Amino acid sequence: MDIPRIFNITESAHRIHNPFTPEKLAVLGEALRLEPGTRILDLGSGSGEMLCTWARDFGIIGTGIDMSQLFSEQAKRRAEELNVAGRVEFIHGDAAGYVADEKVGVAACLGATWIGGGVVGTIKLLAKSIRTGGIILIGEPYWLKLPPTEDVAKGCQASSIADFLLLPELLASFGHLGYDVVEMVLADQDGWDRYEAAKWLTMRRWLEANPDDDFAKEVRAKLTSEPERYAAYTREYLGWGVFALMTR
């Protein structure tokens, strides 16, 4: 069980697998007014930076599930590095359908809503794990401005314009599902640049170390095309944020 190899290569040096910076993660933790002992479930936890730093800074207890074996191993090492291995647990597995054995104060899925077949399904899944009065965290892209054509949307690595909403529409959609939006923290341009541009050096170093790998041709093609694609499309049209929801 694992994610597609290209992601394990391009994001192997990432601690955060979305457009958030460490500073934004800290802002989010502060915004949620986390109390020591708060139990958090993170579906699609990546390399564990959110749970590990929040365990260190806010005293939370957390469980993360991720399909990438590499990222799961990195998360465990990060927990040891920050001396929080006794407070957070990382499971290499499929987060789709995962429900916590014990109800949690915060149930999160940041940037992996495919786990539940989309935003609606992921919210329904996370709701099964939260205690009364708990918070759901959803990390999701939105359009900064509507792409003028479907080709532009595909340049943003969406399958169509309909994949994402403008920010006001996204916020309204949570209300239609019966949730109050009680907080939000949005990625900024620097966060997007760090998330995307960091992949390029990682790909170049991987190609230098693996010139004869059967996958090298695909990585080379991606490194050649990604800087221009990102600058022309994603950087201009796509936003990303984390939205905190509580049931009405």
Secondary structure, DSSP 8 states (H G I E B T S, - for coil): ----HHHHHHTTT-SSSSS--HHHHHHHHHHTT--TT-EEEEET-TT-HHHHHHHHHH--EEEEEES-HHHHHHHHHHHHHTT-TTTEEEEES--TT---SS-EEEEEEES-GGGGTSHHHHHHHHHTTEEEEEEEEEEEEEESS--SSHHHHHHTT-SSGGGS-BHHHHHHHHHHTTEEEEEEEE--HHHHHHHHHHHHHHHHHHHHH-TT-TTHHHHHHHHHHHHHHIIIIIHHHEEEEEEEEEE-
